[in-house]
């Protein structure tokens, strides 16, 4: 097992571990409840951590996590309603139509 990263809170740690698990990388969240002893330990030692089970998957897990943290910024026009959509969105915020294929 290898530690992939520390998360600022349990919600993000769980989200990241779920993303990795759905991509086929076995991941667990450690120190889930350590925040309750943050006054007894330095705050950075009480943060939840995401660990991966298979050491060989470490680089792939880092890539997946980096893609989640830095989504691609896109600028496209909806073919259904003509709305301009900015950001990492795959659907039009106005009408719900899917982004056209490149």
N, C-alpha and C positions, 0 to 999 in steps of 0.2 A: 504494500500500500504506500502511496505517496500523497503528500498534501499538495493540492493544486493551488489553493488560494484561501485567504481569509475574506470573509464577507462583512460588510458594515452592520448587517442585521440578519436575523433568522429568516425573514421573508426572502431576501435576495439569495441567501445560501440555499434555501429550498428550491427556489426557481432555477438557479444554476445547476443544482444536482439533478433536478427533473429534466432539464434540457439535455444534459449529458447522458442520462439514462435512456431517454427517448432516441438519442443518436447512437445508442449501442455501447456507450462507455459506462461501465458500472461505477457509480459514484455514491458516496454517502456524506451526510452532514455530521460532523463531530462537534462537540462542545455546544450542543443545542441549548442547554440550560445554564451555561456558565455565566451568562450575563447577570444572574442573580447574586454572584459573588464578586462583581466588578469592583466593589469597594475594598475587598480583601486582596485582590490581585490588580496589577496594572491593567487599565482598560483594554489595551491591545492584546492582552493575554486571555481575555474573557470573550473574545469575538468568535462567532461560529466559523468553522472551517469546512471546506469541501475537499474530500479525499477521493482518489480513484483507486480501485482495487488492483487493476493490472498496470504495473509500472511501464509496460511497453506502450500503453495508450496515452502517456503523459503529453507528448507533443500534439497529438490529435485533440486531446481535451483542451489544451491551451489555445489551439486555433479556434475551436468551437466557442470557447468562452470569450475570446477576443472578438469574434464575429457578433456575438450577442451584445457585448459592451459597446461596439462601434458599428452600428448598422449603416448600410450604404445610404447615402443621401441621393434621392432621385427627384427629378422634376419632369412630370408628364401631364399630358392633357387627356381627360376622360373622353372616350369616344361616344359614350352614351349621352352625356349632358354638356360636355365642353369645359367643365371645371378644370382649373389648373391645380394639380396636387403636388405638394412639396414634401420632402422627407422620406422616411423609410416605409411608407404605406403601400400596401398591395391592393387596396380598394379605395374608390372615390369616397371621400367623406360626405359628399352631397347626395349621391344617388345609390352608392353601394356597389357600383359596377367594378369588376376586376380590372386591374391594370392590364393594358394590352401587351401581348407577347412582343419581345424585341424583334 
